[in-house]
């Protein structure tokens, strides 16, 4: 008898019984109960939305069982005196090592690129905030003849307000013309 097949069938039967009994398949992070269809949908969405950095990280972890399998295969085929297979597996080890190293380099470059993109985005938001803040100060000074000074605490979370204010200012300028 095929033992792994029997174990698989038993596990599937247990999952089916559990779903029928509870009425749901899984719980999400918030504790909300998900049906099997909802779980499949979220799983599919998550797989589709993986970033290249996450894909490379997964690939790197996949090399661990590959190295273990190749090493184990070399040892077993050598002990069983199947030297032609030992030779083939020994030849695949350097190729797999080079693939692993290229993926490590790819991971590092993607991580560095992601860090630079994040810094650039933060810089862009900061410069936009400064520009909008200057426009807002000029507008307040012009209309109310007073200065606006914000402390560090008051500046937190102001980027959305600044963007909204920027849109408001542009709209008002359009109305004046």
C-alpha positions as semicolon CSV with decimal commas, in nm:
position;residue;x (nm);y (nm);z (nm)
1;X;0,000;0,000;0,000
2;X;0,102;0,355;-0,064
3;X;0,133;0,510;0,285
4;X;0,177;0,878;0,178
5;X;-0,141;0,854;-0,031
6;X;-0,336;0,713;0,265
7;X;-0,205;0,991;0,493
8;X;-0,304;1,254;0,235
9;X;-0,656;1,110;0,204
10;X;-0,698;1,102;0,584
11;X;-0,585;1,465;0,615
12;X;-0,827;1,575;0,342
13;X;-1,114;1,388;0,510
14;X;-1,033;1,551;0,846
15;X;-1,029;1,897;0,684
16;X;-1,365;1,831;0,513
17;X;-1,521;1,713;0,841
18;X;-1,380;2,016;1,024
19;X;-1,525;2,253;0,764
20;X;-1,867;2,087;0,778
21;X;-1,871;2,092;1,159
22;X;-1,752;2,453;1,208
23;X;-1,900;2,606;0,893
24;X;-1,580;2,791;0,808
25;X;-1,232;2,699;0,694
26;X;-0,993;2,958;0,831
27;X;-0,968;3,271;1,045
28;X;-0,798;3,583;0,916
29;X;-0,572;3,814;1,119
30;X;-0,870;4,000;1,262
31;X;-1,040;3,678;1,372
32;X;-1,307;3,690;1,101
33;X;-1,421;3,347;0,987
34;X;-1,352;3,268;0,621
35;X;-1,517;3,007;0,402
36;X;-1,303;2,795;0,174
37;X;-1,395;3,012;-0,128
38;X;-1,299;3,332;0,055
39;X;-0,975;3,171;0,170
40;X;-0,890;3,061;-0,186
41;X;-0,969;3,408;-0,317
42;X;-0,747;3,581;-0,062
43;X;-0,472;3,325;-0,114
44;X;-0,483;3,377;-0,492
45;X;-0,479;3,755;-0,447
46;X;-0,181;3,728;-0,212
47;X;0,013;3,510;-0,454
48;X;-0,057;3,748;-0,743
49;X;0,048;4,053;-0,541
50;X;0,386;3,921;-0,424
51;X;0,666;4,165;-0,491
52;X;0,983;4,066;-0,680
53;X;1,175;4,094;-0,352
54;X;0,941;3,844;-0,185
55;X;0,968;3,609;-0,485
56;X;1,348;3,621;-0,468
57;X;1,340;3,554;-0,092
58;X;1,116;3,251;-0,148
59;X;1,356;3,128;-0,418
60;X;1,649;3,160;-0,177
61;X;1,469;2,948;0,084
62;X;1,389;2,690;-0,185
63;X;1,761;2,633;-0,239
64;X;1,798;2,481;0,109
65;X;1,615;2,155;0,028
66;X;1,780;2,151;-0,315
67;X;2,128;2,155;-0,161
68;X;2,023;1,896;0,095
69;X;1,880;1,670;-0,177
70;X;2,184;1,697;-0,401
71;X;2,421;1,633;-0,110
72;X;2,214;1,340;0,014
73;X;2,195;1,202;-0,340
74;X;2,573;1,221;-0,381
75;X;2,629;1,037;-0,051
76;X;2,370;0,765;-0,119
77;X;2,471;0,703;-0,479
78;X;2,837;0,686;-0,376
79;X;2,757;0,433;-0,101
80;X;2,546;0,227;-0,345
81;X;2,834;0,245;-0,594
82;X;2,630;0,414;-0,865
83;X;2,921;0,627;-0,969
84;X;2,770;0,761;-1,290
85;X;2,483;0,914;-1,090
86;X;2,729;1,045;-0,828
87;X;2,917;1,216;-1,110
88;X;2,598;1,377;-1,247
89;X;2,490;1,501;-0,903
90;X;2,842;1,629;-0,830
91;X;2,827;1,823;-1,158
92;X;2,494;1,979;-1,067
93;X;2,620;2,103;-0,729
94;X;2,840;2,388;-0,866
95;X;2,566;2,492;-1,110
96;X;2,313;2,509;-0,826
97;X;2,566;2,701;-0,613
98;X;2,612;2,960;-0,888
99;X;2,235;2,995;-0,923
100;X;2,210;3,045;-0,548
101;X;2,482;3,312;-0,549
102;X;2,318;3,494;-0,840
103;X;1,988;3,494;-0,651
104;X;2,163;3,630;-0,339
105;X;2,305;3,914;-0,550
106;X;1,963;3,973;-0,706
107;X;1,805;3,984;-0,358
108;X;2,061;4,234;-0,231
109;X;2,022;4,461;-0,534
110;X;1,640;4,447;-0,511
111;X;1,657;4,526;-0,140
112;X;1,888;4,822;-0,206
113;X;1,663;4,945;-0,489
114;X;1,356;4,919;-0,264
115;X;1,535;5,115;0,008
116;X;1,633;5,387;-0,241
117;X;1,277;5,405;-0,375
118;X;1,142;5,441;-0,022
119;X;1,392;5,718;0,056
120;X;1,306;5,894;-0,271
121;X;0,935;5,871;-0,193
122;X;0,990;6,012;0,157
123;X;1,204;6,290;0,011
124;X;0,938;6,367;-0,249
125;X;0,664;6,382;0,015
126;X;0,882;6,604;0,233
127;X;0,961;6,845;-0,050
128;X;0,594;6,854;-0,152
129;X;0,500;6,928;0,210
130;X;0,755;7,210;0,224
131;X;0,625;7,361;-0,102
132;X;0,262;7,340;0,006
133;X;0,350;7,471;0,351
134;X;0,520;7,775;0,193
135;X;0,214;7,836;-0,027
136;X;-0,013;7,801;0,274
137;X;0,197;8,047;0,477
138;X;0,191;8,299;0,191
139;X;-0,184;8,261;0,154
140;X;-0,247;8,304;0,529
141;X;-0,011;8,601;0,545
142;X;-0,178;8,762;0,246
143;X;-0,536;8,709;0,366
144;X;-0,503;8,748;0,741
145;X;-0,181;8,948;0,766
146;X;-0,030;8,704;1,020
147;X;0,244;8,438;1,035
148;X;0,187;8,062;1,066
149;X;0,439;7,861;1,266
150;X;0,405;7,489;1,324
151;X;0,589;7,285;1,585
152;X;0,720;6,935;1,515
153;X;0,415;6,779;1,682
154;X;0,178;6,983;1,468
155;X;0,359;6,880;1,148
156;X;0,285;6,510;1,203
157;X;0,017;6,385;0,969
158;X;0,003;6,717;0,788
159;X;0,098;6,578;0,445
160;X;-0,260;6,485;0,357
161;X;-0,386;6,820;0,480
162;X;-0,111;6,992;0,284
163;X;-0,206;6,803;-0,032
164;X;-0,571;6,893;0,018
165;X;-0,475;7,254;0,080
166;X;-0,261;7,250;-0,234
167;X;-0,558;7,130;-0,437
168;X;-0,777;7,396;-0,274
169;X;-0,527;7,668;-0,360
170;X;-0,505;7,553;-0,722
171;X;-0,885;7,545;-0,743
172;X;-0,913;7,899;-0,600
173;X;-0,648;8,026;-0,843
174;X;-0,850;7,873;-1,128
175;X;-1,166;8,048;-1,007
176;X;-0,994;8,390;-0,987
177;X;-0,876;8,379;-1,350
